[in-house]
Amino acid sequence: VDMQREKAEVEERKNDILSKLEAFEEKMVDVQREKDDLESSLAEERRKSESLQNSIGELAEEVAECNENFMQLEQERDVKEAQAAQETSTKAKVDLDVERQKNDDLKKELKNVLSQLEETKEKVEDEKRDNEILSKLLAAERAANATASTKKKRLFGRN
């Protein structure tokens, strides 16, 4: 009778352990699925970051070109100012005002491009922070998986 009772208890513990193991395996499948989703999201965020980096490079090239044009126009303006000082004609003064307006317009355009560049830079920094967070989450998940795997091995080792 004691033997049958012990056998029944052992069987009951075995069934309990098997059901816990089955629940654990289901949870591991869920964790793996979540991990795959996070890895996919991380890859997408990296692609976005790379795209933003490319945009920054393109904007930097545009800014350099605008700076070059601006410097050229500044030199032209300086030359025209010197000519205007020597000339007394109204036409030279009108031309100078037109060039100044062009320079002012270019300055505004340059400020806009610089502002866009700063916004893009901030977006890239945000993306980098997001990528770092996702990487840390992924590392934590891997550590949890490793701990769960160790516990699973211990559980099987005792039975």
C-alpha positions as CSV (number, residue, x, y, z in Angstrom):
1,V,0.0,0.0,0.0
2,D,2.8,2.4,0.9
3,M,4.6,1.4,-2.2
4,Q,1.6,2.2,-4.3
5,R,1.1,5.5,-2.6
6,E,4.7,6.4,-3.1
7,K,4.4,5.3,-6.7
8,A,1.3,7.5,-7.2
9,E,3.1,10.4,-5.5
10,V,6.1,10.0,-7.8
11,E,3.8,9.7,-10.8
12,E,2.0,12.8,-9.7
13,R,5.3,14.8,-9.2
14,K,6.4,13.5,-12.6
15,N,3.2,14.7,-14.2
16,D,3.5,18.1,-12.4
17,I,7.1,18.5,-13.6
18,L,6.2,17.5,-17.2
19,S,3.3,20.0,-17.2
20,K,5.7,22.7,-15.9
21,L,8.2,21.7,-18.5
22,E,5.6,22.0,-21.2
23,A,4.5,25.4,-20.0
24,F,8.2,26.5,-19.9
25,E,8.7,25.2,-23.5
26,E,5.7,27.2,-24.6
27,K,7.0,30.3,-22.9
28,M,10.4,29.7,-24.6
29,V,8.7,29.6,-28.0
30,D,7.0,33.0,-27.1
31,V,10.3,34.4,-26.0
32,Q,12.0,33.3,-29.2
33,R,9.2,34.8,-31.2
34,E,9.5,38.1,-29.3
35,K,13.3,38.0,-29.8
36,D,12.8,37.5,-33.5
37,D,10.5,40.5,-33.6
38,L,13.0,42.6,-31.6
39,E,15.8,41.6,-34.0
40,S,13.7,42.5,-36.9
41,S,12.9,45.9,-35.4
42,L,16.5,46.5,-34.6
43,A,17.5,45.7,-38.2
44,E,14.8,48.1,-39.4
45,E,16.0,50.8,-37.0
46,R,19.6,50.3,-38.3
47,R,18.4,50.7,-41.9
48,K,16.6,53.9,-40.9
49,S,19.7,55.1,-39.1
50,E,21.9,54.4,-42.1
51,S,19.4,56.2,-44.4
52,L,19.5,59.2,-42.1
53,Q,23.3,59.1,-42.0
54,N,23.2,59.2,-45.8
55,S,20.8,62.2,-45.7
56,I,23.2,64.0,-43.4
57,G,26.0,63.4,-45.8
58,E,24.0,64.7,-48.7
59,L,22.9,67.8,-46.6
60,A,26.5,68.4,-45.6
61,E,27.5,68.4,-49.3
62,E,24.7,70.9,-50.0
63,V,25.8,73.1,-47.1
64,A,29.4,73.0,-48.4
65,E,28.2,74.0,-51.8
66,C,26.1,76.8,-50.3
67,N,29.0,78.0,-48.3
68,E,31.2,78.0,-51.4
69,N,28.5,80.0,-53.3
70,F,28.1,82.3,-50.4
71,M,31.8,83.0,-50.1
72,Q,31.9,83.6,-53.9
73,L,29.0,86.0,-53.7
74,E,30.6,87.7,-50.7
75,Q,33.7,88.3,-52.8
76,E,31.6,89.5,-55.7
77,R,29.7,91.8,-53.4
78,D,33.0,93.2,-52.0
79,V,34.2,93.9,-55.5
80,K,30.9,95.5,-56.4
81,E,31.0,97.6,-53.3
82,A,34.4,98.9,-54.2
83,Q,33.2,99.7,-57.7
84,A,30.1,101.4,-56.3
85,A,32.3,103.5,-54.1
86,Q,34.2,104.7,-57.2
87,E,31.2,105.1,-59.4
88,T,28.5,107.7,-58.8
89,S,25.9,106.3,-61.1
90,T,22.6,105.2,-59.8
91,K,22.7,102.1,-61.9
92,A,25.8,100.8,-60.0
93,K,23.9,101.4,-56.7
94,V,20.8,99.6,-57.9
95,D,23.0,96.6,-59.0
96,L,24.6,96.5,-55.6
97,D,21.2,96.5,-53.9
98,V,20.2,93.6,-56.1
99,E,23.3,91.6,-55.2
100,R,22.8,92.3,-51.5
101,Q,19.3,91.0,-51.8
102,K,20.6,87.9,-53.5
103,N,23.1,87.5,-50.7
104,D,20.4,87.9,-48.1
105,D,18.3,85.3,-49.9
106,L,21.3,82.9,-50.0
107,K,21.9,83.5,-46.3
108,K,18.3,82.6,-45.6
109,E,18.6,79.5,-47.7
110,L,21.8,78.6,-45.9
111,K,20.2,79.0,-42.6
112,N,17.3,76.8,-43.7
113,V,19.7,74.1,-44.9
114,L,21.6,74.3,-41.6
115,S,18.4,74.0,-39.7
116,Q,17.4,71.0,-41.7
117,L,20.9,69.5,-41.1
118,E,20.5,70.0,-37.3
119,E,17.1,68.4,-37.4
120,T,18.4,65.4,-39.3
121,K,21.3,65.2,-36.9
122,E,18.9,65.1,-33.9
123,K,16.9,62.4,-35.6
124,V,20.0,60.3,-36.1
125,E,21.0,60.8,-32.5
126,D,17.5,59.7,-31.5
127,E,17.8,56.7,-33.7
128,K,21.1,55.8,-32.2
129,R,19.6,56.0,-28.7
130,D,16.8,53.8,-29.8
131,N,19.2,51.3,-31.3
132,E,21.2,51.3,-28.1
133,I,18.0,50.6,-26.1
134,L,17.0,47.9,-28.4
135,S,20.5,46.3,-28.2
136,K,20.3,46.4,-24.4
137,L,16.9,44.8,-24.5
138,L,18.1,42.1,-26.8
139,A,21.1,41.5,-24.5
140,A,18.8,41.3,-21.5
141,E,16.6,38.9,-23.3
142,R,19.6,36.7,-24.3
143,A,20.7,36.7,-20.7
144,A,17.1,35.7,-19.6
145,N,17.1,32.9,-22.3
146,A,20.5,31.7,-21.0
147,T,19.2,31.6,-17.4
148,A,16.0,29.8,-18.5
149,S,18.1,27.3,-20.4
150,T,20.3,26.7,-17.4
151,K,17.2,26.2,-15.2
152,K,15.8,23.8,-17.7
153,K,19.0,21.8,-17.7
154,R,19.0,21.7,-13.9
155,L,15.4,20.5,-14.0
156,F,16.2,17.7,-16.3
157,G,19.3,16.8,-14.4
158,R,17.5,16.2,-11.2
159,N,14.9,13.8,-12.7
